[in-house]
Amino acid sequence: MALVVQKYGGSSVADASCIKRVAQRIVATKKAGNDVVVIVSAMGDTTDELLDLAEQVSPLPPGRELDMLLTSGERISMALLAMAIANLGHEARSFTGSQAGVITDSTHGKARIIDVTPSRIREALDRGHIAIVAGFQGVSQDTKDITTLGRGGSDTTAVALAAALSADVCEIYTDVDGIFTADPRIVRAARQIPKISYDEMMEMAACGAKILHLRCVEYARRFNLPIHVRSSFSTKEGTWVVSDPYSEGTEMEQPIISGVAHDRSEAKITVVGVPDKVGEAAAIFKTLADAGINIDMIVQNVSAAATGRTDISFTLPTADSSTALTALKKIQGDIAYESLLFDDQIGKVSLIGAGMRSHPGVTATFFAALADAGVNIEMISTSEIRISVVVGQDGVDAAVAAAHRAFDLDADQVSAVVYGGSGR
């Protein structure tokens, strides 16, 4: 008997018929002799609708109350799914994040999991029940308030629970058949990846691939928990995220490039005319860190000899832009920079592949492909297995398609199917 943790995204439980179909899949897993724990997201676009409703009531809703509102979406899903399973003749028990023992810090909107104590889940499993858990949420260790884990947090809930329960596998169900070499909504010839390493998947998630949440992959790597990404709309084998997909005994040869990811959710801020003195950059980024803002790419220009000043550009989530600009304006008198420039019409395109470590010429091929596609590069960032560039937002699709072709990632025929609409 295996312990299987399954997570179903919003498109998989979008309506009553979807919920009934998911219930049948869960019951089939149970009938196969497995213990089953299920994590669900809110139905369809429920979270977005709740956010819109909150904005109509208050332009700046308190974080605590917003979390109370948003977590209702997952509670609806879990209760309906438990009902559907009961209708198929099996016992199911639904639990909120706090009831499931998901303990977090007290940061509303993007809390981090501190611990998971799933005693009630274990009790339900011991009784032969199917446990249904609301994803995306937990309870603060300090304040005991309900918290949310940020968008995509149901993935993290699933892997964290799977690790705490020592599950055999965590299955992430979505509206595509697995992880592809690019977003099939942009590149119709994208190929499904049979297996991918944790490191490559972390880079893809961090670079905008929405199929898995970054923190869930971090969790899986830490506990060496295999993730199986597959579609809830088909029975096809999906993509396995494991520690070493290219180890001895497999027929897979490590590719140079595993995939091309893109992200349209970032903006660029340029701090113009920063005095080229020791400590100025540190003061800027400490201010942003104190405001709770994550910075992605950073570029500092060479100091102008005539003025002794330089420009510092960086990218950040667009949602954090106003907070960042406000924080930086407060320290203008201390740092004496000249002005701030803001650009939210950018996108990030990234090549990811562990194979690039041993293959020279990857950067040259990538940049030549973008040049041939008429796409201008604004910023560049690299890691051992990733090359990222910032381009104008209107050039993202062309850049992704050009890079995909340049590294021979196109499939011989179109096989990618998007069953739902959101990709989660």
N, C-alpha and C positions, 0 to 999 in steps of 0.2 A: 504494500500500500504506500502510495506517495502522497505528500502534502503539496498541493498545487495552489498557488496564489494567482488569481486572475484579476486584471484591471480592465474596465471598460470605459472608454472615453465618451464624451458627450454625443458624438454622432452615432455611437453604437446603441445608446439608450435614448434616442431623440424623441421617440413617441411610443405609444402603447404597443404597436406591432413590433417595434424594435426590441422593447423590453421583453416581450413574450419570446422572441427569437433567442435573445441572450439567455433567458431562463432555461430554454430547452438545451442550449449548449452547456450550461452549468450542470444541469441535471444529468446530461450524458457523461460528463466528467466524473460526477459522483457515482453513477452506475458502473463506471469502469473500475471502481474500487478505490478511488482517491478521496482523501479529505480535501475539502475545497473552501478557500477563503476568497471572497470577492470584494474588490474595491471599485466603487462607481464614482463617476463625475456627475455633474448636473446635466439634466436633459438638454441636448441641443445647444441653443444660444441663451439658456436661462441666466447664466452668470452675467453676460453682457446686458441682458434686459434688466436685471436687478441693479446693475451699475447705472444704467440710464435712468431708472426710476429714482435712485438715490440722488443723482445730479439734479433731477427735476425738483426734488424736495429741498436739497441743500447743495450749494456750490462747493462746499468743503465739509463733507460729513465727518464726524469723529471716527477715528480708526476702529475703536472698540465696537461702535454700533454698526459700522459698515461690515465688519467681520461677522457680527451676529446676523446681519441680513444675508450676506453672500453664502454662508454655510447652509442656509435653508434649501438651496438648490440640490445639494447632495443628499440631504435628508429626504427630500421628495423621491429622488431616484432609488435610494436604498429601500424605502418602505414599499414602493410599487414593485420593485424587483422581488422582494421577499414574498409579497402577495402572489406574484406570478409563479414563483417556485412552489408555493403552497398549493396552488391550483393544479400543479402537476403531481401532487401527492408526496412532496418531500418537505421536511421541516427546515425552515430558514429563520435565522434571527438577525435582525438589523441592529447596527451599533453606530453611534456617532463617533467622531474621532476621539473625543475625550473618553467615551465608554470603552473604546478599543485600547485605551492606554497610550495614545500618542501624545507625548509630553514635549512641549516646545518652550522657547524663550518667549518673552513678552512683546516682541515686535509685531504689531498688527500689520497685516497686509503682506508680509514676507517673513514670517516666523521661520526659525530653523528648528528641526527636531533635535531634542536633547537626549531623549530616551523613549523606548517603547516597552510598556509592561502589559502584554496582551493576555492577562489572566482570564478575562471574560471570554476572549476568543478561544482559548484553549479549553475552557469549560464547555463551550458550545460544541466544539469539535469532539470532545470526549463523549458527548451525548449523541453523537451522530448527526448533528445539525450542520447545515451550510451557514457559514457566517458571512453576512453582508456588511461592509464597512463604508461609511461615507468618507470619500477621499478629500484631500485639499485642506484638511482642518485638524486641529488638535486643541490642547488646553495648556495655558501658560503655567509653568512650574511655580512662578512667583505670585502672580495675581489671581490665578484660577479662572481667568477669563478665556472665552473661546477665541482662538486665533486661526488665521489662514496662512497657507504656505506659499502663496503667490501663484500666478497662473501656471498651469501644468503641474501643480503640486500633488495631484492624485497619483501621478507616476511615483513620486517620492514616497507617498504614503504606502503604496503597494510594495515597493522594494524594501522599505524600512520594516514593514510588518513581516514580509517574507524572511528577512534576515533574522528578526527577533524570534520567529517561529521555526527557524532552521528548515525552511521549505526546500523542496527539491528543485523547484523552478518557479520563476515569476513570469507569467504570460501577460504581455501588454497588448490588448486588443484595440485596434484603431480602424480607420476606414480605407487603408491601403494594405497590400499583401505583405508588407515588410518594410525594410529600409532600402532605399534606392540610391543610385549613384548621383541623383539630383532630384529636385522636386518634380514629380511627374506632371504637375500642373503647368510647369514651364518647359520641361524637356520631355516630350512625349516618348522619346526613344530611351529614356532612363532605364537602366537595368536593375533588377533586384539583386541585393548583396546576400549571399547565403549565410556567411558568417563575418563578423567584424569584431575587432578588439575593443576592450573598454577604452583604451587611450584614444583610438580613432573616433569612437562614438562620442567621447567627451568633447573632443575638438569640434565634431560636427554639431553637437548640441549647443556648444558655446558660440558657434558661428551662425546660428539661426535655424538649423534643421529642427523643425518643430515636432518630429516624430517621437522624441524622448526628451524629458526634462533633464537638465544638466545634473542637478543634485541626485536624481535617481541613479544615474550612471556612476557617479562618485560613490554612492552607497553600495551599489552592486560590486564595484571593483574592490572596495574595502573588505567586503565579506565573501568575495569570489562567488557571487550568486549569478548563475546563468539567467539571462533575460531572453525570452522568445517573443519577438514582435511580430504580430500577425493580424489578419483581418477578421473582424467579427461577422463579416458578410460572406465569407467563403471558408472552405476547409483546407486551403492550400498551406503548405509548409511556409513559414515566414522566415525571418532573419534571426539568427542567434548572436547575442552579444556575450562574448566569453573572453577569458584572459588571453588565450593564444590560439587564434583560429588557424594559424599556419604551422602548427607543431607537427612533429613527425607522426606518421600514421594517417594523415589527411591527404586528400588528393588535391588540395587547394594550393596554388602558387601565389605568393604574396604579390599583389599588384603594386605598381608604382603609386597610383592615385586610387584611393577607395571611393571618393566622391567629391562633389562640388556643392557647397552649402551657400546660402545667401540669407541676408538679414536686412529688412527694411525698417526696423524699429529703432534705429540709432540716429542720433543727431551729432553735429560737430560744433564745438565751441572753440573759438580762437581768442586767446588773451593777447591783445596787441600791445607792443611797446613795453615789455617787462624789462626792468633794469637788469643787466647781466651781472648780477652779484650773487655771491654764495648765499643760499638759503631761500631765495625768492621762489623757486619752483617748489621747494619743500613746503613753504607756507601756503601756496596755492592748493596743492594736493592734500595737505592736512585739513584745510578748510572744507574741501569736498568730502574727505573721509568722515569728518565730524558731522557732516550733513547726511551721512549714510548713503553716499552715491558711489556706485561702482564705475570705474573708468576702464575703457577698453584699450584703444590705440592712442599713442601719444607721439607727437612730432614736435621737436624744437628746432627752429631755424638757427642758422649761424648768426651770431651777433653782428649788427652793423657797426663798422669801425667808427663812423661819423657820430653816431648817437649813443653807442654803448647799450643798445636795447635789442631785444629779441622778441619773437612771437612764439607762443606755445599753443599748439592745437591738440585737442583730444576729442575722442568720441565717447558717448554715454547713452544710456537708454533715453529715448525721446520723452518718456513719461517723467523723467527726473530733471528735464531741462530747466523748467521754471525754478525749481528748488536750487539748482546749481547756479543759475544766473543771479538769483537773489543773494546767495551766500557770497559769491565773488564780488558783487557790487559793494557789499558791506566792508570788504577789506581793500577796496581801491585806494583809500587814503593811506593805508599802511604800506602797501606795495608800490603804489604810484605807477601802476600800469596806465596806458593811455585809453584803451577802449576794449569792448567785447564785441565779437562777431558771432552770429548764430546762424546755423544752416541745418534745417531738418529735411532737406531734399537730397539726402544721400542714401547709399546702400552699401553693404559690405558683401563681398564675394570672396569665398575661401576655397582653396584646394586642400584636401586632407588625404594623407596617405603615409603609412609607416615606411613604405617602400622608397619614398623620396630621399631618405637618409643615405641610401647607397647609389643613387642615380643622379649624376650631374646633369645640368641643363634643364631641370624642371622649371626654374624661375624664368629662364630665357624663353622657353616654350609658352609658358603662361602669359608673359607680358607681350610676346609677339601675337598671340591669339587675340588678346584684347585690342592691340593696336590695329590688327587687320579688321576687327569688328567696329573700329572707330570709337572705342571707349577710352576715355581719359582717366588716368589714375591720379587720385588726390593724396592718398596716404598708403603706406605699406607697413605691414607687421608680419613677423615670422616666428615660428617655433620649430622644434626639431621635425615635426610631422605636419606642419601647416604653413601655408602662405596666404595671407589675407590682404585685400586691397579695398580701399574706399573709392567708390565711383559715384557719379551723379545717379539719382534714383531712376531716371529715365533710361539709364544704360544697364541696369541690373540684369534684365532678362537676356539681353544680347551678350553680356559678359558671361553669364552662366552657360548659355548654349555654346558659345565659342570655346570656352575652357573644356566643356564636356566633349566636344568634337576633337579638340586638339590632343587630348589624351586617350582617344579611341575608346571612350566609355559608352558610346551610342550602341544600343542593341540592334540586331539585324532586322527586327520587326517590333512594332509597338506592342508591348505586353502589359504595361502598367495600367491598372484600373483604379480610379478613385471612386469608391462606392458611395461615400458620403460627401461632405463639403468642407470640413474644417481641418482635416488631417490629424485630429486628435481623437 
